[in-house]
Amino acid sequence: MQKTLMQMNLQLHHVVSDIKGIRIIRGIVAGEGDLDMLASSRDVRCKASTEPIKAARNENDRPENNFALSLSRALYDFYQAKTLECDRHLEASLARSRHGH
């Protein structure tokens, strides 16, 4: 996602650390163009105000970049789901081992 965001000249990494900007990314993928709406959808743990986030959104919406960002976001969602599936499997295995099964 970071590479595509850089190609889009979307400098979120300067104001939003890690993946706290996933809601902003989801908004971009969904076609949201309202900078106030995008900035206000930031994660509650984000310390940056809406102004630098809005300033980081430098218009460069080429279809191939939006497509690449959409694929990256889908892969992120897939990996998150698989991580959750693994966590649940491990929790169930630990619970069984504690009960001697």
Rosetta silent file (secondary structure, phi, psi, omega in degrees, C-alpha in Angstrom):
SEQUENCE: MQKTLMQMNLQLHHVVSDIKGIRIIRGIVAGEGDLDMLASSRDVRCKASTEPIKAARNENDRPENNFALSLSRALYDFYQAKTLECDRHLEASLARSRHGH
SCORE:     score description
SCORE:     0.000 S_00000001
   1 L     0.000  -39.667 -177.240    0.000    0.000    0.000 S_00000001
   2 H   -59.681  -42.560 -179.445    2.816    2.378    0.878 S_00000001
   3 H   -62.138  -45.083  179.434    4.353    2.156   -2.605 S_00000001
   4 H   -65.143  -40.874  178.060    1.035    2.906   -4.285 S_00000001
   5 H   -61.088  -38.984  177.629    0.350    5.775   -1.902 S_00000001
   6 H   -64.898  -41.643  178.745    3.749    7.228   -2.800 S_00000001
   7 H   -63.566  -30.502  178.219    2.971    6.889   -6.518 S_00000001
   8 L   -82.854    0.776 -175.097   -0.277    8.749   -5.883 S_00000001
   9 L    56.659   34.685  177.726    1.751   11.432   -4.095 S_00000001
  10 E   -99.055   99.643 -169.715   -0.416   10.710   -1.076 S_00000001
  11 L   -89.327   46.961 -179.307    1.987   11.484    1.736 S_00000001
  12 H   -60.542  -32.425 -175.817   -0.003    9.911    4.593 S_00000001
  13 H   -61.862  -18.497  178.095    3.117    8.371    6.111 S_00000001
  14 H   -75.599  -22.881 -175.914    4.214   11.853    7.196 S_00000001
  15 L  -124.584  -17.624 -178.161    1.177   12.260    9.447 S_00000001
  16 L  -125.858  116.295 -178.451   -0.304    8.800   10.005 S_00000001
  17 L   -86.514  155.901  173.897    1.919    6.065   11.328 S_00000001
  18 L    54.944 -136.419 -176.965    1.571    2.370   10.660 S_00000001
  19 L  -107.373   19.172  178.786   -1.839    1.256    9.421 S_00000001
  20 L   -62.485  -15.099 -179.990   -3.848    3.732   11.485 S_00000001
  21 L   -92.948   14.583 -175.665   -4.843    5.307    8.184 S_00000001
  22 H   -59.494  -35.035  178.014   -6.695    2.219    6.905 S_00000001
  23 H   -67.753  -34.739  175.898  -10.055    4.016    7.070 S_00000001
  24 H   -64.868  -44.221  179.233   -8.591    6.835    4.996 S_00000001
  25 H   -62.034  -43.053  177.619   -7.321    4.269    2.496 S_00000001
  26 H   -59.679  -39.810  178.388  -10.738    2.595    2.416 S_00000001
  27 H   -64.076  -42.430  178.433  -12.287    5.992    1.686 S_00000001
  28 H   -62.334  -46.219  179.814   -9.880    6.659   -1.167 S_00000001
  29 H   -61.301  -36.180 -179.764  -10.557    3.214   -2.660 S_00000001
  30 L   -76.816   -4.835  177.552  -14.304    3.868   -2.371 S_00000001
  31 L    93.779   10.094  179.251  -13.855    7.086   -4.348 S_00000001
  32 L   -65.497  124.047  179.719  -14.259    9.563   -1.486 S_00000001
  33 L  -110.695   -8.685 -178.931  -12.882   12.899   -2.645 S_00000001
  34 L   -75.753  110.310 -176.353  -13.969   15.089    0.265 S_00000001
  35 H   -63.163  -35.219  177.626  -10.744   15.867    2.107 S_00000001
  36 H   -63.562  -42.326  179.737  -12.582   16.805    5.303 S_00000001
  37 H   -65.598  -44.923  178.781  -14.368   13.453    5.281 S_00000001
  38 H   -61.139  -47.586 -177.724  -11.157   11.530    4.598 S_00000001
  39 H   -65.159  -36.795 -178.258   -9.223   13.361    7.307 S_00000001
  40 H   -75.014  -12.082  179.770  -11.991   12.960    9.870 S_00000001
  41 L   -88.890    7.607 -179.799  -12.052    9.190    9.295 S_00000001
  42 L   -63.480  158.347  179.557   -8.570    8.782   10.747 S_00000001
  43 L   -62.032  144.655 -178.079   -8.041    6.327   13.582 S_00000001
  44 L   -63.034  -22.758  178.614   -8.815    7.693   17.047 S_00000001
  45 L   -80.254   -8.059 -178.693   -5.230    6.899   18.096 S_00000001
  46 L   -72.024  125.174 -177.625   -3.900    9.231   15.402 S_00000001
  47 L   -82.763  -21.310 -177.492   -2.312   12.273   16.997 S_00000001
  48 L   -70.205  143.089  175.555   -2.278   14.383   13.814 S_00000001
  49 L   -75.736  174.676 -178.968   -5.025   16.932   13.312 S_00000001
  50 H   -69.149  -27.731 -176.025   -7.134   16.885   10.166 S_00000001
  51 H   -61.326  -51.918  178.795   -5.165   19.752    8.544 S_00000001
  52 H   -66.403  -28.453  177.613   -1.867   17.916    7.877 S_00000001
  53 H   -68.046  -43.327  177.559   -3.802   14.853    6.772 S_00000001
  54 H   -63.489  -39.580 -179.888   -5.774   16.949    4.288 S_00000001
  55 H   -67.075  -29.203 -179.812   -2.537   18.573    3.092 S_00000001
  56 H   -71.436  -21.205 -178.557   -1.006   15.120    2.560 S_00000001
  57 E   -84.672   84.585 -179.076   -3.774   14.261    0.100 S_00000001
  58 L   -94.306  115.076 -173.310   -2.248   15.709   -3.014 S_00000001
  59 L   -51.938  123.022  173.268   -4.545   14.890   -5.953 S_00000001
  60 L  -162.886   61.669 -172.559   -3.091   12.280   -8.281 S_00000001
  61 L   -91.454   72.228  174.402   -5.965    9.879   -8.867 S_00000001
  62 L   -82.221  140.803 -177.329   -4.834    7.805  -11.803 S_00000001
  63 H   -54.484  -38.620 -178.155   -7.007    4.705  -12.310 S_00000001
  64 H   -67.357  -32.448  176.614   -4.036    2.330  -12.140 S_00000001
  65 H   -70.899  -42.695  178.095   -3.003    3.735   -8.757 S_00000001
  66 H   -63.170  -38.361  177.499   -6.504    3.442   -7.361 S_00000001
  67 H   -63.746  -47.176  179.497   -6.667   -0.137   -8.673 S_00000001
  68 H   -61.903  -40.591  177.894   -3.310   -1.029   -7.091 S_00000001
  69 H   -64.608  -39.495  178.134   -4.382    0.556   -3.802 S_00000001
  70 H   -62.275  -43.502  178.056   -7.630   -1.403   -3.933 S_00000001
  71 H   -64.274  -43.003  179.464   -5.730   -4.682   -4.423 S_00000001
  72 H   -62.490  -41.340  178.941   -3.326   -3.855   -1.600 S_00000001
  73 H   -65.414  -38.871  178.200   -6.211   -3.036    0.719 S_00000001
  74 H   -64.349  -41.298  177.080   -7.933   -6.315   -0.212 S_00000001
  75 H   -65.146  -40.081  176.297   -4.740   -8.246    0.574 S_00000001
  76 H   -58.075  -47.428  179.746   -4.438   -6.409    3.892 S_00000001
  77 H   -61.576  -41.289  179.360   -8.024   -7.425    4.736 S_00000001
  78 H   -61.259  -48.237 -179.568   -7.311  -11.029    3.701 S_00000001
  79 H   -64.772  -36.634  176.569   -4.201  -11.232    5.893 S_00000001
  80 H   -62.717  -42.942  179.305   -6.054   -9.666    8.812 S_00000001
  81 H   -64.718  -41.238  179.483   -8.809  -12.287    8.461 S_00000001
  82 H   -68.555  -36.250  176.006   -6.269  -15.129    8.287 S_00000001
  83 H   -62.795  -43.860  177.512   -4.443  -13.780   11.330 S_00000001
  84 H   -62.531  -41.166  177.810   -7.729  -13.748   13.240 S_00000001
  85 H   -61.320  -43.483  177.789   -8.455  -17.296   12.066 S_00000001
  86 H   -63.484  -43.799  178.925   -5.026  -18.436   13.339 S_00000001
  87 H   -58.502  -44.277 -179.630   -5.562  -16.662   16.662 S_00000001
  88 H   -66.026  -39.340  178.148   -8.907  -18.411   17.151 S_00000001
  89 H   -63.529  -45.567  178.298   -7.407  -21.782   16.257 S_00000001
  90 H   -62.142  -42.237  178.663   -4.562  -21.278   18.736 S_00000001
  91 H   -61.806  -42.309  178.911   -6.971  -20.183   21.469 S_00000001
  92 H   -65.321  -41.007  178.659   -9.110  -23.286   20.891 S_00000001
  93 H   -63.656  -42.976  178.124   -6.018  -25.529   20.949 S_00000001
  94 H   -64.082  -40.160  179.588   -4.809  -23.951   24.189 S_00000001
  95 H   -64.311  -40.688  179.129   -8.233  -24.334   25.774 S_00000001
  96 H   -65.040  -41.517 -177.445   -8.335  -28.035   24.801 S_00000001
  97 H   -68.933  -30.916  177.806   -4.835  -28.646   26.190 S_00000001
  98 H   -69.954  -27.554 -178.180   -5.740  -26.982   29.508 S_00000001
  99 L   -99.135    8.586  175.974   -8.704  -29.304   29.864 S_00000001
 100 L    73.423   24.792  179.369   -6.723  -32.435   28.946 S_00000001
 101 L  -104.430    0.000    0.000   -8.400  -33.104   25.621 S_00000001
